[in-house]
Amino acid sequence: MTGSKRALLLHTLSLLLVLFLNSCKQGKAIKIPPEYKLLEDLKQPPVITEQSPENYTVFPTDDIVLRCEAKGVPAPEFRWTKDGKVFDPTKDPRATMNATSGTVVIATSANGVSIRRYQGTYRCYASNTYGTAISTNINLITESTPKWPKESVRHFKKEAGESLVLQCNPPTSMASSMIIWMTSKLFNIKLSERVSQGLNGNLYFSNLEVEDSLEDYTCYAQIPGTRTIIQKEPIALQVAPSNSVKYRKPRLMYPTGHSSSKLALRSRALYLECIAEGFPTPTVHWQRLDGDLPRHRISYENFNKTLKIRDVIEDDDGEYRCVVSNGQGRVQHTYHVSVEAAPYWVKKPEDGIYGPGENVRLDCDIDAKPKAEIRWRVNGVLLSEVDPSPSRKELGHTVILSSVQKEDTAIYQCEAKNKHGTLLANIIVQVISECASVSPGLLPVQVSVRLSLPDCYLHRTKEGVEAVLQDQRYFLNTSGTLRIEDARKSDGGVFTCNASNTVGTDSITGTLTVKKPRVLKNVSYTVGDTHTNLSWIGLEGHRVTELHVQYRTKDGAADWRDSKPVNSSQNFFMLDGLQPGTPYRVKLWQLGRFKNVTVWEKDIETVGPAFTEISNGIVTQGWFIGLISAIILLILILLIVCFIKRNKGGKYSGTDGARCHSGSQQFFLSPREERFGKEKRPISCEASGPVSSMRRRPSQATLRLACTCRGREWGGRGDRMNEPCASPLPCSNPPRHPPKPCSDNDQEEKPFDGSQPSLDEQIKPLGSDDSLVDYGGSVDMRFNEDGSFIGQYSGKREGKDRANGNGSSGGNSPVNVDITLD
């Protein structure tokens, strides 16, 4: 036969074998609900429940404890092997084994001489008449107490700015250790971006400072397994100040070179670190070159010098780079990370209970990198070492059992191993041939098939009625439980369950009584405008339950709304957020076994005026609301403008009429002007008004005047108005005796010598065009209520009284003159 024909034949046979495996009848294991606890009385193969870790390190100060706990019916017996050979603890005077378990305790001497002979690989076996379960291999490692070799005290003399590495080099041990740098007085060395501790335990100084000088840098190693702490000889460091500290770019202290390889194991943590020296102190940044960093599984430690990736997965395989930089330059290092894995389950096999004649398929669905070696065992013995059976076939990851019988009950072991670890599963195959029987369940209508194999026929009836399964509310589970949804009072009665198979029959009868569920009594309520208060009394003897409150409007226009759950023992609940004057439907309900159960329901109505909702009206239209808003805004703007114009100030204007100046009059500057830092200046005062409207009398006349100080108008308003002016006010044209009235057409004010001219060269009249006649004599000045001046003129009057002239039509103001004759 040629090679090509042989290859074709093998390929065809492989396809036929796959088709056969896929088409063969597979028995489905019986699933028994745990709440029925039927397995407690059933004969069961052993199950390992506890064992020592796969790698176990012991020291002379510790006793050796090899744990092995198992359960089964009947109780299992235990035995041990060491390095594949029988290990009998009863023959070792130092060893004792627990009477009810397989745990072995070996007492060791304190000198550590005899402990080494116990080092090896141990395995525990637990057996009864239905099979044997085994533990994973336990690798026992014996070590002496770790010690540092004797060293002399080392001294380092450095200058400020230099870098330094203090080596720790803890003793090699299979047990993990924790490294801590402290002084001899047990003060921790303060770590920072400049001073850091590597994963190898060394202490790194990126650049030294004078403050780093110490005589006792000490490395301590804590060994959790021995519960001891060992220490290295102290290291002395003296740092001298330097006047020539040079800036330098970073240089990697660990790791060295531009790239390195790192192996990571699946489901474990990966640590990558970069520690550099330089001045100023460099900073570290991390990046992944072939993808994104897994943000939800990474963290930065040791001042960003260490990248930690938790729970490594296969996708973390790739290139990672650290970039170290300062103001003088940068350096980088690339890690090539490869992810491997100890064997792990893709789908862990499960135990099964089968009936006679069924086919069973056992899969050892694992994955590993590198590829794992899989070995099958039965009752702890390799399949290659047991007698072959025509009903059993081993096909790599799968074992096929055909037409199993009761004697095929056993425990199969799937064991996968590679260089990173071992994975073991004990798979129980239990074949049972029992007479059909039923037992009471948790409720009267619940019964359970007691492991009736082969399959039994279940028939449930109610007294005087046909099979209950004809009712659509009745459901029969595979375990034999009858479930009734929406139970009614008419469902009560006597129920009978009949179970039968080829081996025998059995039946059980139960009575069902359906009662209205009551957990509360005396439920009452009070209403307010936006809430209702519910109160109740819990029934004695009933367990505390969680109640739910639901409500909706009575018209049913809205859906039911749920409030937060309330405990039935609380006896009170306030339902708020309701609308005034609105009828509601409120109910209390609790969770039932299969559906929610209403325990109270009532119609209520809140107090207060009902809320009327306007729908589709003009006032609800968006354009109408916008128009009204615009109108209101426009009115506000107009009011603001009017207010500003009404309160806008201006200068008082004089009149084109006559101006009078009297040398005997004296006016003074207000102290307010002095507070503002104004210089005392002469003030020119003007009075305007129709001369013809005044009646000359020798008596005093009251005048309304406006004063201007150096061209700045002052209407007499402000604080301390009653104080007189500080400087005299001479007239530009001193009057002669008798006083001579000023000319009506005199339009310009004549300043006196040494004064500054007024800012307003011309004063426009606001009131009358007539001028005021002059009066001689002295002037007594004071303020009127509106802030204007009131001048009291005294002296003789010249000329005759004038009749009413063109009187002013304006009201009294600082520019209008009112003369009152006594």
LINBELHU-V888500 format. One line per field, one symbol per residue. ss: DSSP state (~ for helix, > for strand, _ for the rest). phi: phi as a letter, one per 30 degrees, with the letter a starting at -180 (. if undefined). psi: psi as a letter, one per 40 degrees, with the letter a starting at -180 (. if undefined). A space follows every 50 residues. Layout:
# LINBELHU-V888500
ss->???
phi->???
psi->???
This chain:
# LINBELHU-V888500
ss->__~~~~~~~~~~~~~~~~~~~~~__________~~~_~~~___>>>>>>> >___>>>>>____>>>_>>>>>>___>>>>>>__>>>_~~~___>>>___ ___>>>________~~~~_>>>>>>>>>__>>>>___>>>>>>_______ ___>>>>>>____>>>__________>>>>>>_____>______>>>___ __>>>____~~~_>>>>>>>>>>____>>>>___>>>>>>_______>>> >>>>____>>>>>>>____>>>>_>>>>>___>>>>>>______~~~>>> >____>>>>____~~~_>>>>>>>>>__>>>>>>>>>>>>>>>>>>>___ _>>>_____>>>>_>>>>>___>>>>>>__>>~~~______>>>>__>>> >____~~~_>>>>>>>>>__>>>>>>>>>>>__>___>>>_____>>>>_ __>___>>>>>>____>~~~___>>>____>>>>____~~~_>>>>>>>> ____>>>>>>>>_______>>>>>>>>___>>>>>>>>_______>>>>> >>>_______>>___>>~~~_>>>>>______>>>>>>>>>____>>>>> >>>>>____________~~~_~~~~~~~~~~~~~~~~~~~~~~~~~____ ____________________~~~~~_______>>>>_>__~~~_______ >>>>>>>>>__>>>____________________________________ ____________________>_______>>>>>_____>>>>>_______ ______________________
phi->.dddddddddddddddddddddcddcdcddccedddhdddccdbddbdca adddcbcbbedcddbcdabablbdedccabbbhicdbcddccddcbbddc bcdcccdcdddidcdddcdlccbcbcbbdclbcbcddcddccbdddbddd bddcbccbcejdcabcdchdddadddbccbcbddcicdddcaddcbcddd jdcccdadbedddbcbdbccbccedchbbcbcddbcbbccdbcbdcdbdd bdcadcicaacbcbceiccccbbbbbclbdedcbbcacdclcddedbcac bhhidbcccdhebddddlcbbcccbbdclbbbbccccccbbdebddbddc dbcbceidcbbcccdbbabdecdcbcbbhiceddccddbdcbbcbidbbc cchdbeddeaccccbcbbdclbbbbccdcccbbbddabbdcdbeccbbdd hdbdecccbcbceibdeddddddcbcdddjdcccdhebddddlccbccba bdclbaaabbccbccddbbbbhdbabcbdbabccbabdddicddbccbcb aadddidcddcccddbddddiaaccciccdhbdbcbbcbbdcdbadcdca bacbbddjdddccccidddcddddddddddddddddddddddddddcdda ddcdbdddccbbdddbbbddddddddidddbdcccbbblddddccdbddd bcccbccbchicdbdickdhddddddbdcdddbedccdecddddcdccdc dddicddddcdbcddccdcdccddbcicbccacdddjddbcccbkdccic dcddcdddddddadcccccccd
psi->hiddddddddddddddddddddeihhhhihhhhdeefdedeihiiihhdi iiidhhhiideiihhhihiiiihihiiiiiihfeihhhdeehdeiihide iehhhhhiideededdeehahihihhiaeeahiiiihhhhhhiihiiiih iihihhhiiheiiihhhdgiihidiiihhhhiieefhihhiaddhihide eihhhdhiideehiefhhhihhhddefihiiiiihhhhhiihefhhiiii hhdhiiadiiihhihieiihhhihhiiihihiihiiihdfaihgdeeiih iffeehhhhighideehahihhhhiaeeaiiihhhhhhhihihihdhhii iihiiieihhhhhggiiihihihhhiihfehideeihihdehhhgbeihh hhgiideehihihhhhhaeeaihihhhhhhhhgiihiiiiadidehihhg fhhihihhhhiiheiahdeeheehhhideehhhhifhideeiahihhhhi aedaiiiihihhhhihhheiifhiiiiadeiihhiihihiehihihiihi iiideediihhhiiiihdedeihhhafiiifhhihhihiihiddiihhei hihihiiiiihhhhhfideeidddddddddddddddddddddddddehii ihiaieaihihhdeihiihidddddefihhiihhhihiihddeihhieii ihihihihhfehiheeiaifdeiiieiigiidghiihihhiiideheihh iiheiiiidhdhhihdbieiihiiiaaihhiiiideeiihhhhiaihhai hiihagiheiihieeihhhhh.
